[in-house]
């Protein structure tokens, strides 16, 4: 992949970086040769990014040519809105205070060159701002009020705005950045597309275990997808990719949702998409959706302050209470007695105006049907943890957890009514990757929940399809990316 630095005038960039070409904005816009090579990263260092300026058109045409511009036009728009800048950087307050603690004055300007600052003590803050705002050269203005630092503004700067004493450092920072993003050409043909996989290395219960992540990467590489594992610090880098695969536990009021929203807004193919995250992570929504479409589910009551006396007569004891935004077995409790029920309901209603109560259906195992692209992908039996009523057992005050056994089976061997019901339920959400949990009591099946972020663990869900499971999921990304490219061609 070739690297271009685009400036108003090449004299604006009197810096030599090996393997990097410097071109004028006018040449980039008017010379047809620049439109022929689609394997380009264009770093736009023009003096102005205002609407319909040369700098604006450099990034706009770079996107149209299939190049990967930095910054993108959407980033230019973000930088014009200080409200958007504050939204993208609102979680950096602790880092800001720590980084600027030694500054004596009440005003401070931070120059950020490809994610770095000439003072290494500001590198962490510089990297985070660059990651979120994704312009090669930035200048952030901070002011101290009432003893605390506040980000007042951030703007992109041009190559000509770099002070001469900083030139050598900028060459060093830019070279390190370019070399760090350059892939060895001798190993494989250039990848067709770039896939980001969002994960949390510190998560004790990730949606995919380490072996599964390796198998996803292997499947992607075989079909021409370059994979990079990213973390929550990489939100601003999303425009560099063609697709985002979230293998991190998702919640609506959470960075995973912000990643999904940003990726969708940037035109990436994304699983889990933001609508699926919102819909699947709220038990109130799911209960109403299933009822409206006559999907069989356990007897359910939407609980609020005005109908507490209806829980026991309607559902009996024991019953199950669900926090609306709970994920998996977290936030779900089985209540055995009236005092226990009253205490738990009171605690949950402090957090949410509505909660979900359901009848308890004891079963030896839950069915899990994986759905992708509106087709069944895998089927598993999730058995209950030993001496427990759920498939995952956690004990208060203790770290760790215990899971019941998982038994995978071929889709064709699973009960037809289970697979059909799962497909019908998942199709109400969308065409992404879902895991539908079903309890079977006698001949009756009941949908328990629809998960937007189902587990794909090596040794469990891949028990039948093996490596083909990972190829199927990666193949969906390739088909979606190609379809989107055709639409935008």
Buried (B, 14 or more C-beta within 10 A) or exposed (E): BEBBBBBBBBEBBEBEBEEBEBBBBBEBBEEEEBBEEEEBBBBBBBBEBEEEBBBBBBBBBBBEBBBBBBBBBBBBBBBBEBEBBBEBBEBBEEBBEEBBEEBEEEEBEBBBBBBBBBEEEBBBBBBBBBBBBBBBBBBBBBBBEEEEBEBBBBBBBBBBBBEEEBEEBBBBBBBEBBEEBEEEEEEEEEBBBBBBBBBBEEEEBBBBBEEBBEBBBBBBBEBEBBBBBBEBEBBBBBBBBBBBBBBBBBBBEBBBBBBBBBBBEBBBBBBBBBBBBBBBBBBBBBBBBBEEEEBEBBBBBBBEEEEBEEBBEBBEBBBBBBBBBBBBBEBBBBBEEEEBBEEBBEEBBEEBEBBBBBBBBEBEBBBBBBBBBEEBBBBBBBBBBEEBBBBBBBEEEEEEEEBBEBBBBEBEEBBEEBBEBBBBBBEBBBBBBBBBBBBBEEEEBBBBBBBBBBBBBBEBBBBBBEEEBBBBBBBBBBEBBBEBBEEEE
